[in-house]
Amino acid sequence: MNNQSTENISGEDWTMVIRPKRHLLELDLKEIWRYRDLIYLFVKRDFVAKYKQTVLGPLWFIIQPLLTTLMFTVVFGKIAGIPTEGLPNILFYLSGIVGWNYFATCLNETSATFITNASIFGKVYFPRLTLPVSIVVSSLITFVIQFVFLIAFIIFYAFRGVSIQIGPEVLLVPVLVIMMAGLGLGFGIIISSMTTKYRDLLHLVKFGVQLWMYATPIIYPLSEIPEKYKPYVIANPMTPVIETFKTAMLGVGEVNYMHLLYSLGFTVGILAIGIIVFNKVEKNFMDTV
């Protein structure tokens, strides 16, 4: 129904006419931008609610990766003796954890978008993709805090005489962050669309993400993987992203741009699939959620 027919039927001039999406790959970025104030409110809600009734509050942004790094240092660095490219174990693990946490948070929290916000969806209209986008933005705030924490550790070890060769690859960090967000958002909205019918998928997501982390070179360098297994590890789209992130921040290894282009293409593809699935399920998910 167009604007003119709407006016003829109702006799009123509407400021907005809501129509169903005509194409499964349709993405109205202008509409999402118009609702940027709503995205800000969702970001604020998520940020405040997460640590509202905790003793340490936002300090958990730093404590969580630090505790994980210390555990990896003891278990994989001291006990298992896995090499870390000649770098201090803490630096090597922390750089991988900071990058991985952003991707994992985007994926885990976006996966529950439809389920956790069904009551809001049923009461008022707004672009449904504003919620996944707000999760990506709120998770970015956490990433920035942890990223600054990582830089502080790098400076500390540099003053202690550790050789850290930061080169022009550091300029790739914004691109890597976008790729982490894109992969997390793409996989997340696919899973969130499927959970409207299959709720038990939510129980598998966090477990699957944990397994995925160990399949990514976070606690071990890619150079330590036997050659016959490397193609399988590199097929993981997060492998080139994490490896490049470590190279950019710590100066270890070299950037393989072919592998990075593969991850970029994978990110674009999974986002396109996610948008298609999301648009298809969005039309009638309130009947099944």
ZIGIPE-V166612 format. One record per residue. PHI is phi in degrees with one decimal (* if undefined). OMEGA is omega in whole degrees, 0 to 359 (NA if undefined). D_FIRST is the distance of its C-alpha to the first C-alpha in Angstrom with 2 decimals. Layout:
PHI|OMEGA|D_FIRST + PHI|OMEGA|D_FIRST
//
This chain:
*|182|0.00 + -90.9|183|3.81 + -62.0|185|6.88 + -64.8|181|8.29 + -67.1|177|6.35 + -63.7|180|6.65 + -65.6|181|10.19 + -66.6|183|10.94 + -74.1|186|10.45 + -90.8|183|12.29 + 75.7|181|14.49 + -124.8|176|14.58 + -97.8|182|14.10 + -86.0|175|12.73 + -84.7|180|14.59 + -148.3|174|12.32 + -121.0|182|8.76 + -92.2|179|9.38 + -121.6|174|7.68 + -69.3|179|10.07 + -67.7|182|12.42 + -83.8|183|12.21 + -124.8|182|16.00 + -65.9|181|18.76 + -95.9|182|20.67 + -70.5|180|17.98 + -138.1|183|19.67 + -90.1|181|18.29 + -68.1|179|21.71 + -64.6|179|20.60 + -66.5|178|18.67 + -62.1|179|21.80 + -65.7|178|23.97 + -63.8|180|22.20 + -98.4|182|23.17 + -62.9|177|26.73 + -65.3|178|28.19 + -67.9|176|26.88 + -59.7|178|28.43 + -60.4|180|31.62 + -65.8|177|31.66 + -64.5|179|31.25 + -61.7|179|34.04 + -62.1|179|36.23 + -60.9|181|35.67 + -64.3|183|36.63 + -66.5|182|39.58 + -75.0|184|40.99 + -65.8|186|40.44 + -62.6|184|42.10 + -126.5|185|45.51 + -63.1|184|45.31 + -113.0|177|48.11 + -114.1|182|50.25 + -71.8|185|53.75 + -93.1|176|53.38 + 59.3|183|49.75 + -62.7|177|48.47 + -61.1|177|51.82 + -63.6|176|50.41 + -58.5|181|48.44 + -94.4|184|51.89 + -63.6|184|53.82 + -59.7|178|51.59 + -66.3|180|51.97 + -67.3|179|55.60 + -63.8|178|56.53 + -62.4|179|54.82 + -62.7|180|56.70 + -64.0|178|59.99 + -64.6|178|59.51 + -62.5|181|58.80 + -62.3|181|61.82 + -71.4|187|64.14 + -74.6|187|62.87 + -91.3|181|61.96 + -84.2|184|64.03 + -86.6|184|67.26 + -79.1|182|67.48 + -78.2|178|65.73 + 68.2|179|66.80 + -72.2|182|63.68 + -66.6|182|64.13 + -130.7|175|61.79 + 58.1|179|62.51 + 76.6|180|65.46 + -99.1|173|63.35 + -57.3|183|63.82 + -53.9|183|62.03 + -61.3|180|60.16 + -64.1|183|58.65 + -62.7|182|57.69 + -70.8|183|56.01 + -62.7|180|54.38 + -62.8|179|52.68 + -71.2|182|51.13 + -65.8|181|50.17 + -60.3|179|48.41 + -66.3|182|46.19 + -64.8|183|45.61 + -57.9|181|44.80 + -65.0|179|41.79 + -61.5|184|40.32 + -64.5|179|41.25 + -65.1|178|39.84 + -58.2|183|36.45 + -68.6|184|36.39 + -61.1|185|37.79 + -76.9|177|35.66 + -69.5|182|32.36 + -61.2|182|33.08 + -102.4|185|32.74 + -55.3|184|29.49 + -68.0|185|27.43 + -66.7|186|30.44 + -75.5|183|31.78 + -118.3|182|28.55 + -59.9|182|26.82 + -65.6|178|27.46 + -71.9|181|25.67 + -59.5|184|22.60 + -80.4|185|22.29 + -108.2|187|22.46 + -147.8|179|20.36 + -89.1|167|17.72 + -163.3|180|19.09 + -57.5|187|19.06 + -63.9|181|21.20 + -71.7|178|23.21 + -64.0|180|24.67 + -69.9|175|27.09 + -59.4|179|28.60 + -64.0|180|28.82 + -64.9|177|30.63 + -65.4|178|33.05 + -61.7|181|33.88 + -69.5|180|34.55 + -64.8|177|36.66 + -68.2|178|38.58 + -64.9|178|39.20 + -61.2|177|41.06 + -61.5|180|43.31 + -60.5|181|43.85 + -61.3|179|44.93 + -61.4|180|47.44 + -69.9|178|48.86 + -65.3|177|48.91 + -63.1|177|51.03 + -61.0|177|53.23 + -62.3|179|53.70 + -60.6|178|54.67 + -61.0|178|57.23 + -66.8|179|58.80 + -62.0|179|58.91 + -62.7|180|60.70 + -59.5|181|63.07 + -71.6|177|64.10 + -64.0|177|64.38 + -68.3|179|66.91 + -86.3|175|68.76 + 98.3|177|69.29 + -73.2|182|66.66 + -78.6|178|65.66 + -122.3|184|61.92 + -98.0|178|60.92 + -86.8|183|57.49 + -111.4|181|56.43 + -64.7|179|53.50 + -61.1|181|51.53 + -62.3|178|50.71 + -68.4|179|48.12 + -81.1|185|46.11 + -55.3|178|45.63 + -58.4|178|42.24 + -66.0|179|40.98 + -63.9|179|42.41 + -63.1|178|40.73 + -62.2|180|37.31 + -67.7|176|38.13 + -59.7|180|39.24 + -63.4|181|36.03 + -63.9|179|33.93 + -65.8|179|35.86 + -62.9|180|35.76 + -66.7|181|32.02 + -61.2|179|31.27 + -63.8|183|33.53 + -63.1|182|32.56 + -73.8|173|28.82 + -65.8|181|29.62 + -66.5|180|32.03 + -62.8|178|29.83 + -68.3|181|27.12 + -77.3|182|29.88 + -71.7|176|31.41 + -63.9|177|28.53 + -110.5|185|30.27 + -119.7|185|33.70 + -65.0|185|35.03 + -68.7|176|38.47 + -61.1|180|37.30 + -61.3|180|37.63 + -72.0|182|41.34 + -87.7|187|41.78 + -62.9|183|40.04 + -63.3|177|42.73 + -63.9|180|45.48 + -64.9|178|43.93 + -65.0|177|43.57 + -62.0|177|47.25 + -62.8|180|48.31 + -61.7|180|46.22 + -60.0|181|48.13 + -73.8|175|51.43 + -88.4|180|50.13 + -113.3|183|49.52 + -67.3|177|52.55 + -105.8|180|52.71 + -95.9|179|56.07 + -146.8|177|57.54 + -79.4|180|57.40 + -61.0|182|55.91 + -64.4|181|59.32 + -87.5|180|60.87 + -77.4|176|58.71 + -56.5|185|60.69 + -55.6|184|59.59 + -70.7|180|58.63 + -101.6|184|56.09 + -58.2|180|54.66 + -56.8|180|51.95 + -70.9|179|50.51 + -70.1|180|50.58 + -68.6|177|49.07 + -63.9|174|46.23 + -67.3|185|45.16 + -63.1|179|42.60 + -82.3|181|43.99 + -61.2|178|47.53 + -62.0|181|47.22 + -66.6|181|45.32 + -67.2|179|48.05 + -61.7|179|50.86 + -68.2|178|49.60 + -62.0|178|49.12 + -65.1|178|52.74 + -62.7|181|53.96 + -64.7|185|52.20 + -88.2|187|53.55 + -117.5|179|56.96 + 75.4|179|57.84 + -94.9|178|58.54 + 69.1|180|57.95 + -132.3|178|55.89 + -80.3|174|52.20 + -95.6|187|51.22 + -70.0|177|48.33 + -67.1|177|47.58 + -65.3|180|47.10 + -67.9|177|44.99 + -65.5|176|42.75 + -60.8|179|42.38 + -63.9|178|41.22 + -63.6|178|38.79 + -63.3|178|37.29 + -63.0|180|37.17 + -61.9|179|35.38 + -62.0|181|32.65 + -64.5|182|32.33 + -70.4|176|32.22 + -67.5|179|29.60 + -63.4|178|27.35 + -62.9|179|27.96 + -61.0|180|27.40 + -65.0|179|23.96 + -62.3|181|22.96 + -64.6|180|24.39 + -61.4|181|22.99 + -64.2|180|19.35 + -70.9|183|19.92 + -75.3|184|21.64 + -58.7|186|19.45 + -65.6|186|16.66 + -138.7|185|19.14 + -68.3|181|22.31 + -66.7|178|22.40 + -80.9|184|23.28 + -119.0|186|26.33 + -72.0|NA|27.52
//
